[in-house]
């Protein structure tokens, strides 16, 4: 025991550079400096243009309330009961930040911005290590200049950005671990890796993708390379065991303390939500195996559309699986993951990415591009690899490539045409544009399949412009196709920055009455001013109302059963009922609050008295012992 301690002491006394890996000590080229400066600019914009007034979102209200509970009570509670939906990692981070810097909204907003900025730097070094600086720069610049990334980093403080940071650091540590030669550096890196994996699990349940990635990577290694597998098992099997142990502790605690405010409540744990056929319409019941597969197919198209939205800055891409903006990215991503797994003998990053995507394929909600955000750099990496592999195969076997493209396009043309015919006037313009795209692609492929096109194909393959470097930028040779790609990248980055500046200026002087959840915020403020501290409230936006009012809040049951809702009101001694209006325009749950309220008030007309009519909401006081209206 003495000798290892002495060796560690000698290690700490020596200059750090003696122990760093060669990859870390590579001289940073001017191109790296330019990219890092651009990423720094993106980070400074997040810090400077944060939303000056909090918009009060559901998840952020949970996180801030849980952080306050950890500081004030030392317990993981929200709304006067143990919280079993969100893992405790992010609230713990916010609690620590509050103790050090103060628990104010600007501090939390800056915390999210810093996490996102650091994650971009780590993603750049990770992808540069895997496929070079060009791919790394393209992925990180596209994400950093994305309007959605800017909105996420300036208008909310949710767990995705801290999760992005910890997972990128974990993947970077795992990818360079084999290059470390001396045991102190390996030990410190391994401990940091364990910390990042466990913290990722605590921040988001999607951290299970790290454990799944490690498990599949080790299993594949046992098949592909047993010698390498033994080395990996010694390093990563303990990480997997510790992660599984932590997840079992969390699941056991959740099962022990879970509280239901009404029979059939399902939103209090992710496991319950996954079991539903459609959590937005809970009366449809439990999902069957067929429902699960149908959900996965729908989500695949949704996430393909979200990836294209992040890539192109468009926020209007419809999740039509035959749309080229959806189908082509999915195909290229699949090809890139397959190439990575087989070429690198089981690339850990690819297994993690596949597990992460698999989790959200079966997730019963559509979280939008925020689900793709923590893995966008990896998604771009595999998108690029898939495109490069296809281009290589097409250059080697052009007729086979054009033949496959022609057949593929004809099939999709036929399907698009039948889809448009069957849906008539209800079909959107994107479906029609998809049909035009596949027709043009079929025509182009058919042209190159024409017998007299052989000479043209040979000239294209032998042409110097596609392979000869035309210019060198910071030592990187650029061909004409790469120059075209660089011009497209710069155009997308410039467009993203233009949109970000517009959003940033709006963030400096916002109008709170325009916020999505302003009705719930205003109603909660009225409750805080007028209700007794012991009064119980029922509302659809439980987290927001409780955080602002400090009152016990019961979630408005998503049910068409008026008697069940009234039973909950009685059993929980609810004093006030908040009803959001116009929820039929943008429904999230079914029945909507409008529909539930109309059914409830029709069944119990004397049970409620209107005490407040505010912007977008009404507050009713609940009578003592209401009875149902007799049926005619």
C-alpha positions as CSV (number, residue, x, y, z in Angstrom):
1,X,0.0,0.0,0.0
2,X,2.9,2.3,0.7
3,X,4.5,2.0,-2.8
4,X,1.4,3.0,-4.7
5,X,0.9,6.1,-2.5
6,X,4.6,7.0,-3.0
7,X,4.2,6.6,-6.8
8,X,1.1,8.8,-6.7
9,X,3.0,11.5,-4.8
10,X,5.9,11.5,-7.3
11,X,3.3,11.7,-10.1
12,X,1.6,14.8,-8.6
13,X,5.0,16.5,-8.1
14,X,6.0,16.1,-11.8
15,X,4.8,18.5,-14.4
16,X,1.3,17.7,-15.8
17,X,2.6,17.5,-19.3
18,X,4.7,14.4,-18.6
19,X,1.5,12.4,-18.0
20,X,-0.9,13.8,-20.5
21,X,-1.7,11.7,-23.5
22,X,-0.2,12.6,-26.9
23,X,-3.7,13.4,-28.3
24,X,-4.2,16.1,-25.7
25,X,-0.8,17.6,-26.4
26,X,-1.2,17.9,-30.1
27,X,-0.5,21.5,-31.2
28,X,-3.8,23.2,-31.8
29,X,-3.9,24.3,-35.4
30,X,-5.2,27.7,-36.5
31,X,-8.4,26.0,-37.7
32,X,-9.0,24.7,-34.2
33,X,-8.5,28.2,-32.8
34,X,-11.0,29.6,-35.2
35,X,-13.6,27.0,-34.4
36,X,-13.1,27.3,-30.6
37,X,-13.4,31.1,-30.9
38,X,-16.6,30.7,-32.8
39,X,-18.0,28.3,-30.1
40,X,-16.9,30.8,-27.5
41,X,-18.9,33.5,-29.3
42,X,-21.9,31.3,-29.2
43,X,-21.4,30.7,-25.5
44,X,-21.1,34.5,-24.8
45,X,-24.3,35.1,-26.7
46,X,-26.1,32.6,-24.5
47,X,-24.8,34.4,-21.4
48,X,-25.6,37.9,-22.7
49,X,-29.0,37.3,-24.3
50,X,-30.7,35.2,-21.7
51,X,-34.5,35.9,-21.2
52,X,-34.7,38.7,-18.7
53,X,-38.0,37.5,-17.2
54,X,-38.5,33.8,-16.3
55,X,-41.1,32.1,-18.5
56,X,-42.1,29.5,-15.8
57,X,-42.0,26.2,-17.6
58,X,-43.3,22.9,-16.1
59,X,-40.0,21.0,-15.8
60,X,-37.9,24.0,-14.7
61,X,-40.5,24.6,-11.9
62,X,-40.0,21.1,-10.7
63,X,-36.2,21.4,-10.8
64,X,-36.2,24.7,-8.9
65,X,-38.8,23.5,-6.4
66,X,-36.8,20.3,-5.7
67,X,-33.6,22.3,-5.3
68,X,-35.3,24.6,-2.7
69,X,-36.5,21.5,-0.9
70,X,-33.1,20.0,-0.8
71,X,-31.7,23.2,0.7
72,X,-34.5,23.9,3.1
73,X,-35.5,20.4,4.2
74,X,-32.8,18.1,3.1
75,X,-35.4,16.0,1.4
76,X,-36.3,15.3,-2.2
77,X,-39.8,16.5,-2.1
78,X,-42.2,18.6,-4.3
79,X,-45.7,19.7,-3.5
80,X,-45.4,18.2,0.1
81,X,-44.7,14.7,-1.1
82,X,-41.7,12.7,-2.3
83,X,-41.0,13.3,-6.0
84,X,-40.7,10.2,-8.1
85,X,-40.7,11.5,-11.7
86,X,-37.4,13.4,-12.3
87,X,-34.1,12.0,-11.0
88,X,-32.3,14.1,-8.4
89,X,-29.2,15.0,-10.2
90,X,-30.1,18.3,-11.8
91,X,-31.9,19.6,-8.6
92,X,-28.7,18.7,-6.7
93,X,-26.7,20.8,-9.1
94,X,-29.1,23.7,-8.8
95,X,-29.0,23.4,-5.0
96,X,-25.2,23.5,-5.0
97,X,-25.2,26.5,-7.4
98,X,-27.7,28.2,-5.1
99,X,-25.6,27.7,-2.0
100,X,-22.5,29.1,-3.8
101,X,-23.8,31.9,-6.1
102,X,-27.4,32.4,-4.8
103,X,-30.6,30.9,-6.0
104,X,-31.7,33.6,-8.4
105,X,-33.2,33.2,-11.9
106,X,-30.1,34.9,-13.7
107,X,-27.8,32.5,-11.9
108,X,-29.7,29.4,-13.1
109,X,-30.0,30.8,-16.6
110,X,-26.2,31.3,-16.7
111,X,-25.7,27.8,-15.4
112,X,-27.6,26.3,-18.3
113,X,-25.7,28.5,-20.8
114,X,-22.3,27.5,-19.3
115,X,-23.2,23.8,-19.4
116,X,-24.2,24.1,-23.1
117,X,-21.0,26.0,-24.0
118,X,-18.7,23.6,-22.3
119,X,-20.5,20.6,-23.9
120,X,-19.9,22.1,-27.3
121,X,-16.2,22.3,-26.6
122,X,-16.1,18.7,-25.4
123,X,-18.1,17.6,-28.4
124,X,-15.6,19.2,-30.7
125,X,-12.6,17.5,-29.2
126,X,-14.5,14.2,-29.2
127,X,-15.4,14.3,-32.8
128,X,-12.0,15.7,-33.9
129,X,-10.5,12.6,-32.3
130,X,-12.9,10.3,-34.2
131,X,-13.1,11.8,-37.7
132,X,-11.0,14.9,-37.8
133,X,-11.5,18.6,-37.3
134,X,-13.7,19.2,-40.4
135,X,-16.5,16.9,-39.2
136,X,-16.1,18.1,-35.6
137,X,-16.3,21.8,-36.7
138,X,-19.3,21.3,-38.9
139,X,-21.3,19.4,-36.2
140,X,-20.5,21.9,-33.4
141,X,-20.9,25.0,-35.5
142,X,-24.3,23.8,-36.8
143,X,-25.5,23.1,-33.3
144,X,-24.0,26.2,-31.7
145,X,-25.6,28.5,-34.3
146,X,-29.0,26.6,-34.2
147,X,-31.9,28.9,-33.1
148,X,-33.3,26.0,-31.1
149,X,-30.0,25.6,-29.2
150,X,-30.0,29.3,-28.5
151,X,-33.7,29.2,-27.4
152,X,-32.9,26.3,-25.1
153,X,-29.8,27.9,-23.6
154,X,-31.4,31.3,-23.0
155,X,-35.1,30.8,-22.2
156,X,-35.0,27.7,-20.0
157,X,-32.9,25.8,-17.6
158,X,-33.7,22.1,-18.1
159,X,-31.7,19.0,-17.7
160,X,-30.7,18.4,-21.3
161,X,-27.7,20.8,-21.3
162,X,-26.1,19.5,-18.1
163,X,-26.8,16.0,-19.5
164,X,-25.1,17.0,-22.8
165,X,-22.1,18.1,-20.8
166,X,-21.7,15.1,-18.6
167,X,-22.2,12.6,-21.4
168,X,-19.8,14.3,-23.8
169,X,-17.2,14.2,-21.0
170,X,-17.9,10.6,-20.3
171,X,-17.6,9.6,-24.0
172,X,-14.4,11.6,-24.4
173,X,-12.8,9.9,-21.3
174,X,-13.9,6.5,-22.6
175,X,-12.6,7.1,-26.1
176,X,-9.1,8.1,-24.9
177,X,-8.7,5.8,-22.0
178,X,-6.8,3.1,-24.0
179,X,-4.1,5.7,-24.9
180,X,-3.2,6.4,-21.3
181,X,0.0,4.6,-20.4
182,X,0.8,5.4,-16.7
183,X,-1.4,4.1,-14.0
184,X,-2.1,7.4,-12.1
185,X,-3.5,9.0,-15.2
186,X,-5.6,5.9,-15.9
187,X,-6.9,5.8,-12.4
188,X,-7.9,9.5,-12.3
189,X,-9.5,9.2,-15.7
190,X,-11.4,6.1,-14.6
191,X,-12.7,7.8,-11.5
192,X,-13.8,10.8,-13.5
193,X,-15.5,8.5,-16.0
194,X,-17.4,6.7,-13.2
195,X,-18.4,10.1,-11.8
196,X,-19.7,11.3,-15.2
197,X,-21.7,8.1,-15.9
198,X,-23.3,8.1,-12.4
199,X,-24.0,11.9,-12.6
200,X,-25.6,11.4,-16.1
201,X,-27.9,8.8,-14.7
202,X,-28.9,11.1,-11.9
203,X,-29.5,14.0,-14.2
204,X,-31.7,12.2,-16.7
205,X,-33.1,8.7,-17.0
206,X,-31.8,8.7,-20.6
207,X,-28.5,8.1,-19.0
208,X,-29.4,4.5,-19.1
209,X,-28.2,4.7,-22.7
210,X,-24.7,4.9,-21.4
211,X,-25.1,1.7,-19.5
212,X,-26.8,0.0,-22.4
213,X,-24.0,1.2,-24.7
214,X,-21.3,-0.2,-22.4
215,X,-23.1,-3.5,-22.1
216,X,-23.6,-3.9,-25.8
217,X,-20.1,-2.7,-26.5
218,X,-18.6,-5.3,-24.2
219,X,-20.9,-8.1,-25.5
220,X,-19.9,-7.3,-29.1
221,X,-16.2,-7.2,-28.1
222,X,-16.5,-10.7,-26.7
223,X,-17.6,-11.8,-30.2
224,X,-15.3,-9.7,-32.4
225,X,-12.1,-9.6,-30.4
226,X,-11.8,-11.7,-27.2
227,X,-8.3,-10.3,-26.3
228,X,-9.5,-6.7,-26.5
229,X,-12.7,-7.7,-24.7
230,X,-10.8,-8.9,-21.7
231,X,-9.1,-5.5,-21.4
232,X,-12.3,-3.6,-21.8
233,X,-14.1,-5.8,-19.2
234,X,-11.5,-4.9,-16.6
235,X,-12.1,-1.2,-17.2
236,X,-15.7,-0.8,-18.0
237,X,-17.5,-3.7,-16.3
238,X,-17.1,-2.1,-12.9
239,X,-18.6,1.1,-14.4
240,X,-21.6,-0.8,-15.7
241,X,-22.1,-2.6,-12.3
242,X,-21.9,0.7,-10.4
243,X,-24.4,2.4,-12.8
244,X,-26.8,-0.5,-12.5
245,X,-26.6,-0.5,-8.8
246,X,-27.4,3.3,-8.7
247,X,-30.3,2.8,-11.0
248,X,-31.7,0.0,-8.8
249,X,-31.4,2.2,-5.7
250,X,-33.4,4.9,-7.4
251,X,-36.0,2.5,-8.7
252,X,-36.4,0.9,-5.3
253,X,-36.8,4.3,-3.6
254,X,-39.4,5.4,-6.2
255,X,-41.4,2.2,-5.6
256,X,-41.3,2.7,-1.8
257,X,-42.4,6.3,-1.6
258,X,-44.6,6.7,-4.7
259,X,-47.9,8.6,-3.9
260,X,-51.0,8.7,-6.1
261,X,-53.4,11.6,-5.7
262,X,-56.2,9.8,-7.5
263,X,-56.8,6.2,-8.7
264,X,-55.0,5.5,-12.0
265,X,-52.6,8.5,-11.8
266,X,-49.8,7.7,-14.2
267,X,-47.7,10.9,-14.7
268,X,-45.7,10.5,-11.5
269,X,-43.2,8.0,-12.9
270,X,-41.7,7.5,-16.3
271,X,-42.3,3.7,-16.1
272,X,-46.1,4.3,-15.8
273,X,-46.1,6.7,-18.7
274,X,-44.3,4.2,-20.9
275,X,-46.9,1.6,-20.2
276,X,-49.8,3.7,-21.5
277,X,-51.0,3.5,-25.1
278,X,-51.1,7.3,-25.2
279,X,-50.4,9.2,-22.0
280,X,-52.0,12.2,-23.6
281,X,-55.2,10.2,-23.8
282,X,-55.0,7.9,-20.8
283,X,-58.5,6.5,-21.2
284,X,-57.2,4.5,-24.2
285,X,-55.6,2.2,-21.6
286,X,-52.4,0.2,-21.5
287,X,-50.4,-0.2,-24.7
288,X,-50.3,-3.6,-26.5
289,X,-47.2,-4.9,-28.3
290,X,-48.6,-3.6,-31.5
291,X,-49.1,-0.2,-30.0
292,X,-45.5,-0.1,-28.9
293,X,-44.3,-1.0,-32.4
294,X,-46.6,1.6,-34.0
295,X,-45.2,4.2,-31.5
296,X,-41.6,3.3,-32.5
297,X,-42.4,3.7,-36.2
298,X,-44.0,7.1,-35.6
299,X,-41.2,8.3,-33.4
300,X,-38.6,7.3,-35.9
301,X,-40.2,9.7,-38.5
302,X,-40.5,12.4,-35.8
303,X,-36.9,12.3,-34.8
304,X,-35.8,12.2,-38.4
305,X,-37.7,15.4,-38.9
306,X,-36.3,17.0,-35.7
307,X,-32.7,16.1,-36.9
308,X,-33.4,17.9,-40.2
309,X,-34.9,20.8,-38.3
310,X,-31.7,21.3,-36.3
311,X,-29.6,20.8,-39.4
312,X,-31.4,23.2,-41.7
313,X,-32.9,25.8,-39.2
314,X,-36.4,25.0,-40.5
315,X,-39.0,24.4,-37.9
316,X,-41.8,23.2,-40.2
317,X,-40.6,19.8,-41.4
318,X,-43.5,17.4,-41.3
319,X,-42.8,13.8,-39.9
320,X,-43.8,12.1,-43.1
321,X,-41.6,8.9,-43.4
322,X,-41.5,9.2,-47.2
323,X,-40.3,12.8,-47.1
324,X,-36.7,13.1,-48.3
325,X,-36.0,15.5,-45.3
326,X,-37.0,12.6,-43.0
327,X,-36.2,9.3,-44.8
328,X,-32.7,10.2,-46.2
329,X,-31.3,11.3,-42.8
330,X,-32.6,8.1,-41.2
331,X,-31.0,5.9,-43.9
332,X,-27.7,7.7,-43.8
333,X,-27.7,7.6,-40.0
334,X,-28.3,3.9,-40.0
335,X,-25.6,3.3,-42.6
336,X,-23.2,5.5,-40.5
337,X,-23.9,3.6,-37.3
338,X,-23.5,0.2,-39.1
339,X,-20.2,1.2,-40.6
340,X,-18.9,2.5,-37.2
341,X,-19.8,-0.7,-35.4
342,X,-18.2,-3.1,-37.9
343,X,-15.3,-0.9,-38.8
344,X,-14.2,0.0,-35.3
345,X,-15.0,-3.5,-33.9
346,X,-17.9,-2.2,-31.8
347,X,-17.5,1.6,-31.4
348,X,-18.8,2.6,-27.9
349,X,-20.1,5.9,-29.2
350,X,-22.2,4.1,-31.8
351,X,-23.7,1.7,-29.2
352,X,-24.5,4.6,-26.9
353,X,-26.1,6.5,-29.7
354,X,-28.2,3.5,-30.7
355,X,-29.4,3.0,-27.2
356,X,-30.2,6.6,-26.7
357,X,-32.3,6.7,-29.9
358,X,-33.9,3.4,-28.9
359,X,-35.1,4.9,-25.6
360,X,-36.8,7.8,-27.4
361,X,-38.2,5.6,-30.1
362,X,-40.4,4.0,-27.4
363,X,-41.0,7.2,-25.5
364,X,-44.7,8.1,-25.5
365,X,-44.3,11.8,-25.9
366,X,-42.8,14.0,-28.6
367,X,-40.3,16.2,-26.8
368,X,-39.3,18.0,-30.0
369,X,-35.7,18.7,-31.0
370,X,-34.7,18.8,-27.3
371,X,-34.5,14.9,-27.5
372,X,-31.9,15.1,-30.3
373,X,-29.9,18.0,-28.8
374,X,-27.6,16.0,-26.4
375,X,-26.6,13.6,-29.2
376,X,-26.7,15.9,-32.2
377,X,-22.9,15.9,-32.6
378,X,-22.9,12.1,-32.7
379,X,-25.9,12.1,-35.0
380,X,-24.1,14.4,-37.4
381,X,-21.0,12.2,-37.2
382,X,-22.9,9.1,-38.3
383,X,-24.9,11.1,-40.9
384,X,-21.5,12.1,-42.3
385,X,-20.1,8.6,-42.2
386,X,-23.2,7.2,-43.9
387,X,-23.0,9.8,-46.6
388,X,-19.3,9.2,-47.1
389,X,-19.8,5.4,-47.3
390,X,-22.6,5.7,-49.8
391,X,-20.5,8.1,-52.0
392,X,-17.6,5.7,-51.9
393,X,-19.8,2.7,-52.9
394,X,-21.5,4.8,-55.7
395,X,-18.1,5.8,-57.1
396,X,-17.0,2.2,-57.2
397,X,-20.2,0.7,-58.5
398,X,-22.1,3.6,-60.2
399,X,-24.6,1.5,-62.1
400,X,-25.6,-0.5,-59.1
401,X,-26.0,2.7,-57.1
402,X,-28.1,4.5,-59.8
403,X,-30.1,1.3,-60.3
404,X,-30.9,1.1,-56.6
405,X,-31.7,4.8,-56.5
406,X,-34.0,4.5,-59.5
407,X,-35.9,1.6,-58.0
408,X,-36.1,3.2,-54.6
409,X,-37.4,6.5,-56.1
410,X,-40.0,4.8,-58.2
411,X,-41.4,3.0,-55.1
412,X,-41.5,6.2,-53.1
413,X,-43.1,8.1,-56.1
414,X,-45.9,5.5,-56.2
415,X,-46.5,5.6,-52.5
416,X,-46.4,9.4,-52.4
417,X,-48.9,9.6,-55.2
418,X,-51.3,7.1,-53.6
419,X,-51.0,9.0,-50.2
420,X,-51.9,12.3,-51.9
421,X,-54.8,10.8,-53.8
422,X,-56.2,9.1,-50.6
423,X,-56.0,12.2,-48.5
424,X,-57.2,14.7,-51.1
425,X,-57.3,18.4,-50.0
426,X,-56.1,17.5,-46.5
427,X,-52.6,16.8,-47.7
428,X,-49.9,19.5,-47.2
429,X,-47.4,21.0,-49.5
430,X,-44.5,18.9,-48.2
431,X,-46.1,15.7,-49.4
432,X,-46.5,17.2,-52.9
433,X,-42.9,18.4,-52.8
434,X,-41.8,14.9,-51.7
435,X,-43.5,13.5,-54.8
436,X,-41.7,16.0,-57.0
437,X,-38.3,15.2,-55.4
438,X,-38.6,11.5,-55.9
439,X,-39.7,12.0,-59.5
440,X,-36.7,14.2,-60.2
441,X,-34.4,11.7,-58.5
442,X,-35.8,8.8,-60.5
443,X,-35.3,10.8,-63.7
444,X,-31.7,11.6,-62.8
445,X,-30.9,8.0,-61.9
446,X,-32.7,6.8,-65.1
447,X,-30.5,9.1,-67.2
448,X,-27.3,7.6,-65.9
449,X,-28.7,4.1,-66.4
450,X,-29.2,4.9,-70.1
451,X,-26.8,2.7,-72.2
452,X,-25.1,5.7,-73.8
453,X,-24.3,7.3,-70.4
454,X,-21.3,5.0,-69.8
455,X,-18.8,7.5,-71.3
456,X,-20.3,10.3,-69.2
457,X,-20.0,8.1,-66.0
458,X,-16.3,7.4,-66.8
459,X,-15.6,11.1,-67.3
460,X,-17.2,11.9,-64.0
461,X,-15.2,9.3,-62.2
462,X,-12.0,10.4,-63.9
463,X,-12.6,14.1,-63.5
464,X,-9.9,15.9,-61.6
465,X,-12.2,18.6,-60.2
466,X,-13.9,16.2,-57.8
467,X,-10.7,14.8,-56.3
468,X,-7.9,17.4,-56.8
469,X,-7.5,19.9,-54.0
470,X,-8.4,23.3,-55.3
471,X,-7.3,25.3,-52.2
472,X,-5.7,24.7,-48.9
473,X,-7.1,26.3,-45.7
474,X,-4.9,26.1,-42.6
475,X,-3.2,23.0,-44.0
476,X,-6.5,21.3,-44.9
477,X,-6.8,20.4,-48.7
478,X,-10.2,21.2,-50.0
479,X,-11.7,19.8,-53.2
480,X,-14.6,21.3,-55.1
481,X,-17.2,19.1,-53.3
482,X,-15.7,20.1,-49.9
483,X,-15.7,23.8,-50.9
484,X,-19.3,23.5,-51.8
485,X,-20.0,21.8,-48.4
486,X,-18.0,24.6,-46.7
487,X,-20.1,27.3,-48.4
488,X,-23.3,25.6,-47.4
489,X,-22.0,25.3,-43.8
490,X,-21.1,28.9,-43.6
491,X,-24.5,29.9,-45.0
492,X,-26.3,27.8,-42.4
493,X,-24.2,29.2,-39.6
494,X,-24.8,32.8,-40.8
495,X,-28.5,32.2,-41.1
496,X,-28.5,30.7,-37.6
497,X,-26.6,33.7,-36.1
498,X,-29.0,36.1,-37.8
499,X,-32.0,34.3,-36.3
500,X,-30.3,34.1,-32.9
501,X,-29.6,37.8,-32.8
502,X,-33.3,38.5,-33.5
503,X,-34.3,36.1,-30.7
504,X,-31.7,37.6,-28.4
505,X,-33.0,41.1,-28.8
506,X,-36.5,39.9,-28.1
507,X,-35.2,38.2,-24.9
508,X,-33.9,41.5,-23.5
509,X,-37.4,43.1,-23.3
510,X,-40.0,40.3,-23.2
511,X,-43.7,40.6,-22.6
512,X,-44.6,38.1,-19.9
513,X,-48.3,38.1,-21.0
514,X,-47.2,36.4,-24.2
515,X,-45.5,33.4,-22.5
516,X,-47.1,30.0,-23.0
517,X,-47.9,29.4,-19.3
518,X,-48.8,33.0,-18.4
519,X,-52.4,32.0,-17.5
520,X,-51.2,29.5,-14.9
521,X,-48.6,32.0,-13.6
522,X,-51.2,34.7,-13.1
523,X,-53.7,32.2,-11.5
524,X,-51.0,31.0,-9.1
525,X,-50.2,34.5,-8.1
526,X,-53.8,35.2,-7.3
527,X,-53.9,32.0,-5.2
528,X,-50.8,33.2,-3.3
529,X,-52.4,36.5,-2.5
530,X,-55.9,35.3,-1.6
531,X,-55.9,31.6,-0.5
532,X,-55.1,30.5,3.0
533,X,-51.8,28.6,3.5
534,X,-53.7,25.4,4.2
535,X,-56.0,25.6,1.2
536,X,-55.6,22.9,-1.4
537,X,-55.8,23.7,-5.1
538,X,-56.5,21.6,-8.2
539,X,-54.9,22.6,-11.4
540,X,-53.6,21.2,-14.7
541,X,-50.2,22.9,-14.3
542,X,-49.3,21.4,-11.0
543,X,-45.6,22.4,-10.9
544,X,-46.1,26.0,-11.8
545,X,-49.0,26.6,-9.5
546,X,-47.3,25.0,-6.5
547,X,-44.0,26.7,-7.0
548,X,-45.5,30.2,-7.2
549,X,-48.3,29.8,-4.7
550,X,-46.7,27.5,-2.2
551,X,-50.1,25.7,-1.8
552,X,-50.7,22.0,-2.0
553,X,-51.8,21.3,-5.6
554,X,-53.6,18.2,-6.9
555,X,-53.3,17.5,-10.6
556,X,-56.6,18.0,-12.5
557,X,-57.4,14.3,-13.4
558,X,-57.3,13.6,-17.1
559,X,-60.6,11.8,-17.2
560,X,-64.1,12.2,-18.6
561,X,-65.5,10.6,-15.4
562,X,-67.0,13.6,-13.6
563,X,-67.8,11.5,-10.5
564,X,-64.2,10.4,-10.1
565,X,-63.0,14.0,-10.4
566,X,-65.5,15.1,-7.8
567,X,-64.5,12.3,-5.5
568,X,-60.9,13.5,-5.7
569,X,-62.0,17.1,-5.0
570,X,-63.9,15.8,-1.8
571,X,-61.3,13.4,-0.6
572,X,-58.4,15.9,-1.0
573,X,-60.4,18.8,0.5
574,X,-59.8,20.9,-2.6
575,X,-60.7,24.6,-2.0
576,X,-60.0,26.1,-5.4
577,X,-60.1,24.7,-9.0
578,X,-58.1,26.5,-11.7
579,X,-59.5,25.9,-15.2
580,X,-57.4,27.0,-18.2
581,X,-59.5,28.2,-21.1
582,X,-59.1,27.7,-24.9
583,X,-57.2,24.4,-24.3
584,X,-59.1,23.0,-27.3
585,X,-57.1,25.2,-29.6
586,X,-53.7,23.6,-28.6
587,X,-54.7,20.4,-26.8
588,X,-52.1,18.3,-25.0
589,X,-54.2,16.0,-22.9
590,X,-57.5,14.5,-23.9
591,X,-60.1,15.2,-22.6
592,X,-58.9,18.8,-22.6
593,X,-59.5,21.0,-19.5
594,X,-62.3,22.7,-21.3
595,X,-64.1,19.4,-21.9
596,X,-63.4,18.1,-18.4
597,X,-64.7,21.4,-16.9
598,X,-67.9,21.4,-19.0
599,X,-68.7,17.8,-18.0
600,X,-67.9,18.5,-14.3
601,X,-69.9,21.7,-14.1
602,X,-72.9,20.1,-15.9
603,X,-72.9,17.2,-13.5
604,X,-72.5,19.4,-10.4
605,X,-73.8,22.8,-11.2
606,X,-74.1,24.0,-7.6
607,X,-70.6,22.8,-6.5
608,X,-68.6,25.7,-7.9
609,X,-68.6,29.4,-7.5
610,X,-66.6,31.7,-9.8
611,X,-64.2,33.8,-7.8
612,X,-61.7,35.0,-10.4
613,X,-61.8,35.4,-14.2
614,X,-58.3,36.2,-15.5
615,X,-56.4,36.2,-18.8
616,X,-56.9,32.7,-20.2
617,X,-58.2,31.1,-17.0
618,X,-61.0,30.9,-14.4
619,X,-60.8,30.1,-10.7
620,X,-63.7,28.4,-8.9
621,X,-64.3,27.9,-5.2
622,X,-65.5,24.4,-4.4
623,X,-68.6,24.0,-2.2
624,X,-68.8,21.7,0.8
625,X,-70.8,18.6,-0.2
626,X,-72.0,18.9,-3.8
627,X,-74.4,16.4,-5.3
628,X,-74.7,15.4,-8.9
629,X,-77.5,16.8,-11.0
630,X,-80.3,14.4,-11.5
631,X,-80.5,12.9,-15.0
632,X,-83.5,13.9,-17.1
